[in-house]
Amino acid sequence: MSISTLLGKKIGMTQVYDAQNVLVPVTVVEAGPCPVVQIKTTQVDGYNAVQLGFSKQKSKNASKAEKNHAAKAGLEDAPRVLSEVRLTEASTLKIGDILTVADFTEGQLVDVIGVTKGKGFQGVVKRFRVGGGPATHGSMFHRRIGSIGMRQTPGRVWKNQAMPGHMGQLRVTQQNLLVVKILPEKNILLVKGAIPGANGDDVIVRTAIKGQPKKA
């Protein structure tokens, strides 16, 4: 199974009717077009990978190094986003090739990688859904963590103990999402369900690694 990957942007959520006239909630993803900016090989770089670009940035915002890097790939404008896709074997792609949503098909499963929304510093009730203390009788102990130690044995706090701290803003892979519809003229993928991040955030869409629909 060949794995296709595109860089894209989360547009938002909506709902569409499928072939069985069932209303399906979908996330609209603008995926590609992604030019191949650089190809890395085991002989030169120690590993096989393809560097893809997505979206254009204004010339005044691009550094000289970014402009020269894009010029080597035959691009007029430097991409706003650059990301590498690891390969296990030699790729048939060449520098300057353009990848589009045509690499995907309706009905297949994809993985979507993104960064979740940041929630800032949060307590354990919101961050880990800890039950908290009694809500009545003047306990004055409602949304705290409670005891985290175990007296003499083991005499320390366990690793991974739920504690207050920074919540969200983590790289997350949402696996096995169904491609409901493809709009190639608009570079749009309609993916069933929700994906990480806020509207306008950058995402990576790839062929699902762990599963595909079984053929009848």
C-alpha positions in Angstrom: 0.0 0.0 0.0 1.4 3.4 -1.0 1.1 6.2 1.5 0.1 9.6 0.2 0.7 12.7 2.3 -0.4 16.3 1.9 0.0 19.4 3.9 -3.1 21.4 4.5 -5.2 23.8 6.6 -8.3 23.1 8.6 -11.2 25.3 7.3 -14.0 24.3 9.7 -16.9 21.9 10.1 -20.1 21.3 8.2 -22.4 18.4 7.3 -23.2 16.7 4.0 -25.5 13.9 2.8 -23.8 10.7 1.6 -24.9 8.3 -1.1 -27.4 6.7 1.3 -28.9 10.1 2.1 -27.5 10.1 5.6 -26.4 13.3 7.1 -22.7 13.1 8.0 -20.7 15.6 10.0 -17.4 16.5 8.2 -14.4 18.7 8.6 -13.4 20.7 5.6 -9.6 20.5 4.9 -7.8 22.6 2.2 -5.1 20.1 1.2 -2.4 21.0 -1.2 -1.3 21.7 -3.8 2.1 20.7 -2.3 5.3 21.2 -4.4 8.2 18.8 -3.8 10.9 21.2 -2.5 13.7 18.8 -1.6 14.4 15.1 -1.7 16.6 13.6 0.9 18.4 10.2 0.5 20.3 7.8 2.6 23.5 8.4 0.7 23.5 12.2 1.3 21.4 12.8 4.4 21.3 9.4 6.1 17.6 8.8 5.6 15.0 8.9 2.9 12.5 11.7 2.9 10.6 14.2 0.8 10.2 17.9 1.8 6.8 19.3 0.9 5.7 22.9 0.8 2.2 24.4 1.3 0.8 27.9 0.8 2.8 30.9 -0.3 4.2 33.7 1.8 4.8 37.3 0.8 8.2 38.0 -0.6 8.8 40.6 2.1 8.2 38.0 4.8 10.5 35.4 3.4 14.2 35.3 4.3 17.0 35.1 1.7 17.7 31.5 2.6 14.0 30.6 2.2 13.8 32.3 -1.2 17.0 30.6 -2.5 15.7 27.2 -1.2 12.5 27.7 -3.1 14.3 28.9 -6.2 16.2 25.6 -6.4 12.9 23.8 -6.6 11.7 26.1 -9.4 9.2 28.0 -7.2 8.6 31.7 -7.6 7.4 32.2 -4.0 8.7 30.6 -0.9 6.3 28.2 0.8 4.8 29.3 4.1 4.9 25.8 5.5 7.7 23.2 4.9 7.4 19.6 6.3 9.2 16.4 5.6 7.6 13.0 4.8 9.7 10.0 5.7 10.0 7.2 3.1 11.1 3.7 3.6 12.2 3.2 -0.1 13.4 5.3 -3.0 10.7 7.7 -4.1 9.5 8.2 -7.7 9.0 11.9 -7.0 11.2 14.6 -8.4 11.9 18.1 -7.2 9.2 20.4 -8.6 6.4 17.8 -8.7 3.1 19.0 -7.4 1.0 16.8 -5.1 -2.8 17.3 -5.0 -5.9 15.8 -3.5 -6.1 13.6 -6.6 -3.7 11.2 -4.7 -6.7 10.3 -2.4 -9.9 8.6 -3.2 -13.4 8.9 -1.7 -14.1 6.2 0.8 -10.6 5.6 1.9 -9.3 6.2 5.5 -6.8 8.9 6.4 -4.8 10.0 9.4 -4.9 13.7 10.2 -2.1 15.2 12.3 -2.5 18.6 14.0 -1.9 20.6 17.1 -4.7 20.7 19.6 -6.1 24.0 21.0 -4.1 25.4 23.9 -6.1 25.9 27.1 -3.3 27.5 29.2 -2.7 26.6 32.9 -5.6 24.4 34.2 -6.4 22.5 37.3 -6.9 18.7 37.6 -10.7 18.8 37.3 -10.6 20.3 33.8 -7.2 18.8 32.7 -7.7 15.2 33.9 -11.4 15.1 34.9 -10.6 14.5 38.6 -13.7 14.1 40.7 -12.7 16.7 43.3 -13.9 16.8 46.9 -17.4 17.1 48.6 -19.6 19.9 47.2 -21.4 20.6 50.4 -21.2 20.8 54.2 -18.5 23.6 54.1 -15.7 21.2 53.2 -13.8 24.1 51.3 -12.3 21.3 49.3 -14.0 21.2 45.9 -11.6 21.2 42.9 -8.3 20.3 44.4 -6.2 17.2 43.7 -6.3 15.6 47.1 -3.6 13.3 48.4 -0.7 12.5 46.0 1.6 10.7 48.4 1.6 7.2 50.0 3.2 7.8 53.4 6.4 5.8 54.0 5.9 3.4 51.1 6.9 4.3 48.4 7.6 7.7 50.1 7.4 9.7 46.9 5.1 10.9 44.2 4.5 8.5 41.3 5.5 9.6 37.8 2.6 10.6 35.6 0.6 11.7 38.7 -2.3 14.0 37.6 -1.3 17.5 38.5 -2.3 21.1 37.5 -0.3 22.4 34.5 -0.4 23.5 30.9 -3.3 21.9 29.0 -3.5 21.4 25.2 -1.3 22.5 22.4 -0.1 19.0 21.8 0.7 17.2 18.5 -2.1 14.7 18.0 -2.8 12.1 15.3 -6.5 11.4 14.6 -6.5 8.0 13.0 -8.8 6.2 10.5 -11.0 9.1 9.4 -13.2 8.5 6.3 -12.8 10.7 3.2 -16.5 11.5 2.4 -16.0 13.7 -0.6 -13.1 15.3 -2.7 -13.4 18.6 -4.5 -10.3 18.6 -6.7 -11.0 22.0 -8.3 -10.9 23.6 -4.9 -8.2 21.4 -3.3 -10.8 20.4 -0.6 -11.2 17.2 1.3 -14.3 16.5 3.4 -13.3 14.2 6.2 -15.8 12.5 8.5 -15.6 13.7 12.1 -13.4 16.2 13.9 -9.7 16.8 13.6 -7.2 18.5 16.0 -6.7 22.2 16.1 -8.7 25.4 15.5 -10.0 26.7 12.2 -7.1 28.0 10.1 -4.5 25.7 11.8 -2.1 23.7 9.6 -2.5 19.9 9.5 -1.0 16.9 7.7 -3.2 14.4 5.9 -1.8 11.0 5.1 -3.1 7.6 4.0 -4.2 5.7 7.2 -1.4 3.4 8.3 -3.4 1.1 10.6 -6.5 0.3 8.6 -8.4 0.7 5.3 -12.0 -0.4 4.5 -12.3 -4.0 3.6 -13.2 -4.8 0.0 -16.4 -6.7 -0.5 
